[in-house]
């Protein structure tokens, strides 16, 4: 099972850009020093085109608040301590799952192949897919430094669909990223991420389709489970 690299690897950086690049503590004294160092405050800028929505509980506010929460965890000096990092990664995962609609993402990713899965298998797929996404992108997330997030605007395509337009800015480049939100039961949740017009959901849908053409749902889930285990062993 291929893993998305290069530009799309940043796509799930979603809300995921960091100002601090965690490194392994060389020794106990380094870890102790890291714990006492002041945390770097995240840089998130909301431009005028997005200001109105940022003042509500809508998609812009969700992106802004989630960015700040995630960056604060990543900037925590304790993140440099290997003994603390797993707990802090779990905290980031919880923050993200609070705004991401994994069931909807899973349905959109499987598309017509959803019918190959029983309800129990679909629940298993949703859980494994969530683990795959996080274990894949947390590694990329942890390598970012000296960037800021700029929320440039919002495009509401319907009463229940919107895209938040952002860019991550470093000293050498700007990367445009859009976040697709859907509204149900008065709550906005993230269901897709686009980088340079490329959809995260469509990219994975293409990869999974290649496997499901020749594999049963049970074989596919076993392959996915192996990939998740392989990724998590690298963390």
C-alpha positions in Angstrom: 0.0 0.0 0.0 1.6 3.3 -1.1 1.9 6.3 1.1 1.3 9.8 -0.2 4.5 11.7 -0.3 5.7 15.1 -1.4 3.2 17.9 -1.7 0.2 15.8 -0.8 2.0 14.6 2.3 1.3 18.0 3.7 -2.3 17.8 2.9 -3.3 16.3 6.2 -1.1 18.8 7.8 -4.6 20.2 7.9 -4.5 22.1 10.8 -1.3 20.5 11.4 1.6 23.0 10.8 4.2 23.4 13.5 6.6 26.0 14.7 8.8 23.5 16.6 10.6 20.5 15.3 10.9 17.9 18.0 14.1 16.0 18.3 15.3 13.1 20.4 16.8 14.2 23.7 20.5 13.4 23.6 20.6 12.6 27.3 18.8 13.2 30.5 20.2 16.7 31.0 18.9 17.7 27.5 15.4 16.4 28.3 15.4 18.3 31.5 16.5 21.5 29.9 13.8 21.1 27.3 11.1 20.8 29.9 12.1 24.1 31.5 12.4 26.1 28.1 9.5 28.4 27.3 7.0 27.2 24.7 6.8 29.1 21.4 3.4 30.7 20.8 1.8 29.6 17.5 1.4 32.1 14.7 -2.0 32.0 13.1 -3.2 35.0 11.0 -6.8 35.5 9.9 -7.1 37.9 6.9 -10.0 40.3 6.5 -11.9 38.0 4.1 -12.2 35.4 6.8 -12.6 37.6 9.9 -16.5 37.5 10.1 -16.6 33.7 10.1 -13.8 33.6 12.6 -16.1 35.4 15.1 -18.7 32.6 14.9 -18.6 28.9 15.5 -18.2 28.2 11.8 -15.4 26.5 9.8 -12.9 29.4 10.0 -13.2 29.5 13.8 -12.7 25.7 13.9 -9.6 25.8 11.8 -8.2 28.7 13.7 -8.8 27.2 17.1 -7.6 23.7 16.1 -4.4 25.1 14.6 -3.6 26.9 17.8 -4.4 23.9 20.0 -2.2 21.5 17.9 0.6 23.9 17.6 0.7 24.5 21.3 1.0 20.8 22.0 3.8 20.5 19.4 5.6 23.6 20.9 5.4 22.1 24.4 9.1 21.6 25.5 8.1 18.2 26.9 7.5 17.1 23.3 11.3 16.8 22.9 11.3 14.2 25.7 10.7 10.7 24.2 9.1 9.5 27.4 6.4 12.2 27.1 5.9 12.3 23.3 3.4 9.4 23.0 1.1 11.0 25.5 1.3 14.3 23.6 0.7 12.6 20.3 -2.4 11.1 21.7 -3.5 14.6 22.8 -3.1 15.9 19.2 -5.0 12.9 17.8 -7.9 13.7 20.2 -7.9 17.4 19.1 -8.1 16.4 15.5 -10.7 13.7 15.8 -12.9 16.2 17.5 -13.2 18.2 14.3 -12.8 15.5 11.6 -15.8 13.4 10.4 -14.0 10.0 10.0 -17.2 8.2 9.1 -17.9 10.6 6.2 -14.3 10.5 5.1 -14.4 6.7 5.1 -17.6 6.6 3.1 -16.3 9.1 0.5 -13.0 7.2 0.2 -14.5 3.8 -0.3 -17.3 5.2 -2.6 -18.9 2.3 -4.5 -16.7 -0.2 -2.7 -18.5 0.4 0.6 -20.9 -2.4 -0.5 -18.1 -4.9 -0.2 -17.9 -4.3 3.5 -20.3 -5.5 6.2 -21.2 -2.8 8.8 -18.7 -4.4 11.3 -16.0 -4.4 8.6 -16.8 -0.8 7.8 -16.4 0.2 11.4 -13.0 -1.6 11.4 -12.0 0.2 8.3 -12.9 3.6 9.7 -10.8 2.9 12.8 -7.8 1.6 10.8 -8.0 4.4 8.3 -8.0 6.9 11.1 -4.9 5.3 12.6 -3.2 5.2 9.1 -3.8 8.8 8.5 -2.5 9.9 11.9 0.6 7.5 11.9 1.5 8.7 8.4 1.2 12.4 8.9 2.3 12.9 12.5 5.9 12.1 11.2 5.6 14.9 8.6 4.0 17.2 11.0 6.9 16.9 13.5 9.4 18.0 10.9 7.9 21.4 10.2 9.5 24.5 11.6 9.4 28.3 11.4 6.0 28.4 9.6 2.9 30.4 10.1 -0.6 29.6 9.1 -2.6 32.3 7.3 -6.4 31.8 6.9 -7.1 33.8 3.7 -10.9 33.3 3.2 -13.9 31.0 3.1 -16.0 29.8 0.2 -19.5 28.6 1.1 -20.7 26.4 -1.8 -24.0 25.7 -0.1 -25.8 26.1 3.2 -24.1 22.9 4.4 -20.8 23.0 2.5 -17.8 25.3 2.8 -14.1 25.5 2.0 -11.6 27.3 4.3 -8.7 28.7 2.3 -5.3 28.8 4.0 -1.7 28.9 3.3 1.4 27.9 5.3 4.2 30.4 5.0 7.9 29.8 5.6 10.9 31.9 4.7 11.2 30.0 1.4 7.7 29.0 0.2 3.9 29.3 0.5 1.7 26.2 0.3 -2.0 26.7 -0.3 -4.3 24.3 1.5 -8.1 24.2 1.6 -10.3 22.4 4.1 -13.6 21.0 3.1 -16.3 21.3 5.8 -19.9 19.8 5.9 -22.6 20.8 8.3 -25.0 18.3 9.9 -27.1 18.7 13.1 -25.8 22.3 13.4 -22.2 21.1 13.6 -19.4 21.7 11.1 -16.9 18.9 10.6 -13.9 18.4 8.3 -14.4 15.9 5.5 -11.6 16.6 3.0 -8.4 18.4 2.5 -7.1 19.9 -0.8 -3.6 20.9 -1.7 -3.1 22.6 -5.0 -6.5 21.3 -6.0 -5.7 17.7 -5.2 -8.2 16.0 -2.8 -6.9 13.8 0.0 -10.1 11.6 -0.2 -9.7 11.1 -4.0 -6.1 10.2 -3.7 -6.7 7.5 -1.2 -9.8 6.4 -3.1 -7.6 5.8 -6.1 -5.1 3.8 -4.1 -7.7 1.7 -2.3 -9.6 1.0 -5.5 -6.5 -0.7 -7.0 -6.4 -3.0 -4.1 -10.1 -3.7 -3.8 -10.4 -4.6 -7.5 -8.5 -7.9 -6.7 -8.8 -8.3 -3.0 -11.8 -9.2 -0.7 -12.7 -6.8 2.0 -11.2 -9.1 4.6 -7.9 -9.2 2.7 -7.9 -5.5 2.2 -8.5 -4.9 6.0 -5.6 -7.2 6.8 -3.3 -5.4 4.5 -4.4 -2.0 6.0 -3.9 -3.4 9.5 -0.3 -4.4 8.5 0.4 -1.0 7.1 -0.9 0.7 10.3 1.3 -1.6 12.4 4.4 -0.9 10.2 3.8 2.9 10.5 3.3 2.9 14.3 6.4 0.9 14.8 8.3 3.8 13.3 7.0 6.3 15.8 
